[in-house]
């Protein structure tokens, strides 16, 4: 199975074979093209993961989860876990790294939110 840095957002070939569109798939493509594609993936993964960390740190530091939707975080954390699994199955380094880091942060925030919801339910009784 060919290595690909797809993200599932329309970057797969028309046949759905995971192949990236464009010159990277051509037999005469320059050998640096796959390395550039990986570099692009790691840059995107770094930016999206780093952008999430300040909010995660603030939420964990203050413990304030009132403004966080439990449903949204359940869906988000599940989605991140599935993206990570997809990355593992595809052998896609950027997806694996970014989603592993984000999953830890999102999981900690989700845990804090669940504790707050359970505490509120206990106090309401």
C-alpha positions as CSV (number, residue, x, y, z in Angstrom):
1,X,0.0,0.0,0.0
2,X,1.5,3.4,-1.0
3,X,2.4,5.9,1.7
4,X,0.3,9.0,1.5
5,X,-0.1,12.2,3.5
6,X,-3.8,12.5,2.9
7,X,-6.0,14.0,5.6
8,X,-9.3,12.7,4.2
9,X,-10.3,16.1,2.9
10,X,-10.4,15.5,-0.8
11,X,-6.7,14.8,-1.4
12,X,-7.1,11.2,-2.4
13,X,-7.0,10.2,-6.0
14,X,-10.2,9.8,-8.0
15,X,-10.2,6.0,-7.5
16,X,-10.0,6.5,-3.7
17,X,-6.7,4.7,-3.7
18,X,-5.0,7.1,-1.3
19,X,-2.8,8.4,-4.1
20,X,-2.2,12.2,-4.0
21,X,-3.2,14.1,-7.1
22,X,-0.6,15.9,-9.2
23,X,3.0,15.3,-10.1
24,X,4.0,13.3,-7.0
25,X,2.4,10.2,-8.5
26,X,4.1,10.4,-11.8
27,X,6.9,8.0,-12.4
28,X,9.1,10.9,-13.6
29,X,8.4,13.1,-10.5
30,X,11.4,14.5,-8.8
31,X,12.5,12.4,-5.8
32,X,12.2,15.4,-3.5
33,X,8.5,15.7,-4.0
34,X,7.5,13.1,-1.4
35,X,9.8,14.7,1.1
36,X,8.3,18.1,0.4
37,X,4.8,16.7,0.9
38,X,5.8,15.1,4.2
39,X,7.4,18.5,5.2
40,X,4.1,20.2,4.4
41,X,2.2,17.7,6.4
42,X,4.5,18.1,9.4
43,X,4.3,21.9,9.2
44,X,0.5,21.7,9.1
45,X,0.4,19.2,12.0
46,X,2.7,21.4,14.0
47,X,0.7,24.6,13.5
48,X,-2.7,23.0,14.2
49,X,-1.4,21.1,17.3
50,X,0.5,24.1,18.7
51,X,-2.5,26.4,18.2
52,X,-4.6,24.0,20.4
53,X,-2.1,23.9,23.3
54,X,-2.6,27.3,24.9
55,X,-6.3,26.8,25.3
56,X,-5.7,23.3,26.7
57,X,-3.1,24.6,29.1
58,X,-5.4,27.4,30.3
59,X,-8.3,25.0,30.8
60,X,-6.1,22.6,32.7
61,X,-4.5,25.3,34.8
62,X,-7.8,27.0,35.8
63,X,-10.0,24.0,35.8
64,X,-12.7,26.1,34.3
65,X,-14.7,24.0,31.8
66,X,-18.0,25.9,32.0
67,X,-17.7,27.3,28.4
68,X,-16.8,23.9,27.0
69,X,-19.5,21.8,25.4
70,X,-19.3,18.2,26.6
71,X,-20.9,16.9,23.3
72,X,-18.4,18.8,21.2
73,X,-15.4,17.5,23.2
74,X,-16.7,14.0,23.1
75,X,-17.0,14.2,19.3
76,X,-13.7,16.1,18.9
77,X,-11.7,13.7,21.0
78,X,-13.3,10.7,19.3
79,X,-12.5,12.3,15.9
80,X,-8.9,12.9,16.9
81,X,-8.5,9.3,18.1
82,X,-9.9,8.1,14.7
83,X,-7.6,10.4,12.7
84,X,-4.7,9.0,14.8
85,X,-5.8,5.4,14.0
86,X,-6.2,6.3,10.3
87,X,-2.6,7.8,10.4
88,X,-1.3,4.6,11.9
89,X,-3.1,2.4,9.4
90,X,-1.8,4.6,6.5
91,X,1.7,4.9,8.0
92,X,1.4,8.7,7.9
93,X,3.8,10.3,10.3
94,X,2.3,13.8,10.4
95,X,-1.2,12.4,11.2
96,X,0.2,10.1,13.8
97,X,2.3,12.8,15.6
98,X,-0.3,15.6,15.5
99,X,-3.2,13.5,16.6
100,X,-1.3,11.7,19.4
101,X,-0.3,15.0,20.9
102,X,-3.8,16.5,20.4
103,X,-5.4,13.4,21.8
104,X,-3.5,13.7,25.1
105,X,-4.5,17.3,25.5
106,X,-8.1,16.8,24.4
107,X,-8.4,13.7,26.6
108,X,-7.2,15.7,29.7
109,X,-9.7,18.5,28.9
110,X,-12.5,16.0,28.4
111,X,-11.6,14.3,31.7
112,X,-11.8,17.7,33.4
113,X,-15.2,18.5,31.8
114,X,-16.6,15.1,32.8
115,X,-15.5,15.6,36.4
116,X,-17.2,19.0,36.4
117,X,-20.4,17.6,35.0
118,X,-20.4,14.8,37.5
119,X,-19.7,17.2,40.4
120,X,-22.6,19.5,39.2
121,X,-24.9,16.5,39.1
122,X,-23.9,15.3,42.5
123,X,-24.4,18.8,44.0
124,X,-27.8,19.1,42.4
125,X,-29.1,16.0,44.2
